[in-house]
């Protein structure tokens, strides 16, 4: 099942284009359960890195296998992509899938995911999609995508034709929680729940297979992603379904100050002024790669 949401809510898969608007966080946002300085929960300074350990439990219902892995995420720079500048986030082994680069853009309206390298055929049909909207509002939900008749990229019934799939994804800011991981205890971490449902139409007949991907992730102010848990389920094609559970926790991190990366490839007006709520420049971000689909 090639649908790991990305940090990741690979969580995380999730809406369309982010509107090119300018927005300053106003006091009214706090009155509506808004979280001030929302962008501080998703630092993207070049050179910042996060080290995680993870565990995967997978297999048919009758057979369960446990795997352990580590992953290091690093903001490595920016690059032009489809007429805009995106931030590049490199992961050594996200979700135990091997190395990959992910591309994100942040502006004052939120964060948009622009794909990965290597990516999957399905992912390429879903991007770009929005991961989070600013200012963050507790108990708010956004539809990330709702597309039908996509190429699933896999021939599940072995008739020589790739299956078609309908995919629907949402993301909800569930609230604030205190979370303890090896890197420490983080109070008032933002809890985000991402949900994707797929309806796979088998080309060899009228049968359908259902797949779901549910991810919960926690983000700490000034730190970023500290933990995520994900459960993927694929209904039986023959006699056994497939369940995969993934978890990553933060072991250590280093978040560079914004000044540390100025003078490399960005000018001051291109960088994110995370602590200036009156900034009206379009901004850039990398979202830890677990909030996106992975191979």
Buried (B, 14 or more C-beta within 10 A) or exposed (E): BBBBBBBBBBBBBBBBEBEEEEBEBEEEBEEEBBBEBBBBBBBBBBBBBBBBBBBBBBEBEEEEEEEEBEBBBBBBBBEEBEEBBBBBBBBBBBBBBEEBBBBBBBBBBBBBBBBBEEBBBBBBBBBBBBBBBBBBBBEBEBBBBEBEEBEBBBBBBEEEEBBBBBBBBBBBBBBEEEBEBEBEEBEEBBBBBBBBBBBBBBBEEEEBBEBBBBBBBBBBBEBBBBBBBBBBBBEEBEEEBBBBBBBBBBBEBEBBEBEEBBEEEBEEEBBBBBEEBEBEBBBBBBBBBBBBBBB
